[in-house]
Amino acid sequence: MPDIKQVLNEEIRRLARKELKSVLPLFAKQISEQRKQISELKKQIAALEKRLPEKKVAAPVAIAAEPEDIKKLRLNAAGIVKIRTKLGISQGKFAELLGVSGHTVSLWEIGKISPRANAKAAICALRTVGKRELKRRLAALAGETENNQE
């Protein structure tokens, strides 16, 4: 007399294989269709990226600071915010002056990251800049940006 456990296992396996054979072609068809859609979307993205103009970042206006001043400068998030608000400019304009992204300035101000040495030098030099000089530098940056986009 055969073992009932073995017979049940064989029957379950047989029925499972039969069920899988009926379902798998449907999944294969869906996978094939989705791969085609992904391929078409990738082509559309590539075409759109070609149409997008390249964003050219303007070089920051030269800013000089004394090495002794840079060594003495202790920057923290609140200090960066204080310098920027004293100058009365947005994070984006501040970033343009320093030659970094606006997101970088935002991260500095919340204390997630700290400025690198060249950015510290630029920030140190900006501390002594007056509002007229600041407007002149921003105008120079705006002129360079327009020239780069043409």
Secondary structure, DSSP 8 states (H G I E B T S, - for coil): ---HHHHHHHHHHHHHHHHHHHHHHHHHHHHHHHHHHHHHHHHHHHHHHHHS--------------HHHHHH----HHHHHHHHHHHT--HHHHHHHHTS-HHHHHHHHHTSS---HHHHHHHHHHTT--HHHHHHHHHHHHHHHHHHH-
